[in-house]
Structure formats: C-alpha cells, structure tokens
Amino acid sequence: MTTARPLLDEPAGPHILFVEDDAVIRDTVRIALQRYGFTVSTAADGLTGLELFRSAHPDLLLLDVMLPELDGIGLCRRIREFSLAPILMVTARGDDLDMISGLEAGADDYVVKPCESAVLVARIRSLLRRASFTSVREEPVREEGAPARAGAADGRGVLAFGDLTIDTCGMEVRRAGEIVALTPTELRLLLVFAASPGVVLERRTLLRKVWDHAWDGDTRVVDLHVKRLRAKIDAERIETVRGFGYKLRR
C-alpha cells in the first residue's frame, strides 16, 4: 500500500483509494491523479483495500474488478455493508458482465480500461460533486392547514409521495417512517425524479442530470440504478414507460 501526500504548503485534495493489482497501472494512475490535485492511496489486493478503506475513510474508491484475495465485486459488496462512499469500477473493454455485476454490487459508475486520464478525472469529479450535493430546487412553502399535494414540499422542505418522504434540507429519505439508506447517486436520481413527478424522463436526460454524462449510446447504468432504487423505495413507485424512460408516480 502506498499513500501520496501533498506538500506541507498545499491543501490536501480529495482522497482517492485505488485498488489495482497491476503495479504499472497502479503507479501510472496514481501519478496522473496526483497531477490533478488528488491525494492517492493504493492497494494491490482486495483484502488490503478493504482494510485501508476502513482505516483511511477515502472520499472515493477507484476499484478494478480482477483482484487477488478478494475480487472487486466482493470488495464493493463488503464496503456497501457499512459505507455509502462513491465507488467507481474499472472494467475490461467489452466485458459487460463485469460492468453489470459491479453496478449491481453497489458501484456508482464505471470506466472501461484503458481510459484516458481526462475521462477518468471527469468521472471522479462528477461522483465527488454528487457525494457533496446537499440541496435541491426550492419549492413554494405551503400555507398552514392547506392539503399537501404529491411532490410538493411542506414548510420544512419535505416532499411526500404516499408513504415515501424526502427531506430536501436534511437529505433524508424515509419509507413508512423508516430511514432508507441511499448512495449519493441513488439519492441524486430520486431527487431528479421528485423534481418532476409524473413526468417521463428519458435515460439520456437522467445520464446528463445525475451522472453528468453526454449520451454515448450506453444507458444501462441508468437502468441498473433505477433497479436498485426501486428495491429500496418500492418497485411500483417508479414506472417504466417503454420506449421512452421512467417516471415517478405522484
């Protein structure tokens, strides 16, 4: 394991933990990320990565799929048992199974290697922005005693959709009164839906608003995150409109 620290007179950038068993790739990516101002720790196997994640609490985990001791999919699942930190998977070109397995295990996004430094940094920054996201568009305050309509915020910034409530100030989601643990990406996705209840949102629109991606023909990351979100808030809450996209039921 190695950790690159900034000079004393430089502020520490976001801390990235990169788990990769290939020493050349590990060092190349570490140096590239350092040049963009990130603080980087590295691990060569899954178990070491898990131990380092628990002790260092990085801002983001960059994770290869093929790892010794504990593979990337298993490591992703282990970390999701106790952390909602952003996870970016690195998959082999053309290996759809790795991509799907990684997203289903709890990863927020993926990149295909070899990947240009600028593309990797853009994906990392997008995930970090999502993780620090703390507010949404303000809604009109409802007059005291007036009935709440689905999707309208009350005076405390709480949106209600049946038994599902979204506290847009505290960034807290509850279902039937119980807190729902959402990753930053899942929360951002839900907030985008909640801003336009009943409106069909195309997959490419969701890619742009949630992932900051220009549409590149692959929207499976949207479908898999909708699947994960449905499992947590109620499968019937988000409706599929075939040929178009998804909408949040009012």
Beta strands, then each sheet from edge to edge (+ up, - down):
strand 1: 2-4
strand 2: 15-19
strand 3: 39-43
strand 4: 60-64
strand 5: 87-92
strand 6: 109-113
strand 7: 158-161
strand 8: 164-167
strand 9: 172-175
strand 10: 178-179
strand 11: 201-202
strand 12: 238-241
strand 13: 245-248
sheet 1: 1+ 3- 2- 4- 5- 6-
sheet 2: 7+ 8- 9+ 10-
sheet 3: 11+ 13- 12+
end
